[in-house]
Amino acid sequence: MAVVTKYVVVRNGVELDKEFLVKKEAEAYDKMLDAAESLAAFIKEGDLEIALEERVVDAVSVFLAKNGPEVVGILKGIKPVPVPAKKPQGKIGETADMPAKKKAPAAKTSPKGK
C-alpha cells in the first residue's frame, strides 16, 4: 500500500478541483490565482469604454497571470502615460485658459572690464 500526499488549493472556503503532488506547485498556482484576482479587479475598476462580461474579464485575467513573465517582458520599457492634472484657478480675474501676464525679463548686463 502506498501513501500519496496531494495538495489542493482552497479559495474562499472552496476546494478547487486541481490537485498537486508538490507543495511548491500548489503555492505557485495559488499565487497565480491571487494575481489573476488583482488583475480582474484592476480591469473592472478601469475606465474602459466598452462593457465586458465578468467571465471574459476573469478569463483574460487568468491568461495574463499564467503568462506573467511574457506580459512583463512585453510591457517592460513602456513609460506610464501621465494623467493631465486639472489646472488650478489663479488670481482673481485669471482662468486656467487665460494665464496672467508675465513680467518682461530683466535686461542682461555685460561684465565690466571687457
N, C-alpha and C positions, 0 to 999 in steps of 0.2 A: 504494500500500500504506500502511495506517495502523498506527501503533503505539499500543496501548492499555495503560495501566498499570492493573492490578487489584490490590486489596488483599484479603488473606484473613486471617482471624483464626485463629491456631493455639493450641489449648488442649491442654495435656498431650501435646504432640508430635503432635496430630492436627489436620489442616486441617479447618475447618468448611466446609460446602458453600455458605455465604453469601459472596458476593463484593461488594466495594465499589469504586467508581471514585474515591472521595475518601478520602484517608488519615484525615481527621478523623472521618468517619462510622465507619470501621473501628475507630478507637480508642474512640469513644463506645460502640460495640457491645461491644467487649472490656470496657470499664469496667462496662457494664450486666451482663454475664455475671459479672464479679467480685462485684458487689453481690448478684446472684441466688445465687451460691455461698455468700456470707456469710449471707444470709437463710435459705437451706436448712439450713446448719449451726446457726443460731440456733433454728430451728423444731425440728430433730431433737433438740437438746440440751434443749429446753424441757420443762417439767413439764405436758405436755398430758395430759388424762385420756382421750384416745382414741388409737388406733393409726392412723397414716396410712401409706399405701403411699408408697414413695420417689418414684414417678413423680408422685404427687399433690403431694408437698412440692416437687418440682422445678418442676412447672407453676405452682404458686402463687407460688413464689419468683421465677420469671422474670416472671410477671404483675406482681407488686409492684415489681420492679426496673424494668420497662419503664414503669410508671406512677408512678415515684418522686415527681415534683413533686406529683401529685394526692394521693398517700399522705401525703406530708409535710404538705400543706395540711389533710388530714383529721385527722392526729394532732397538729397544732400546737395548743398550748394545753392539752393533757392533761398533768396532773401525774402523775409516776410514783407508783404505789401503794407506800407503804413496806412493807418486809418486816418483820414483827414479829420483834424480837430475842428471843433466849432470855433469860429473867430469871436473872441470876446469883444464886447462893446467898449469903446474907448471913452474919451472925454465927452462931455455934453456937446451935442451937435455933431459928433462923429458917428459914423456907422461902420460896420465891418466892410462894406463895399466902398466907402469913401474915407480913406485914411487921412490923418491930419497932415497939414502942410509941413514939410521938413524945412529946417533952417539951412541956409546955404553953408557949405563947409568953409572954415576959416582959411584965409589965404596963406599959402606956404611962404615962408621966408627963407632966403638963402643964407648960408652961414657967412659970417663976416670974415674978411681977410682973403677971400678967393676971388 
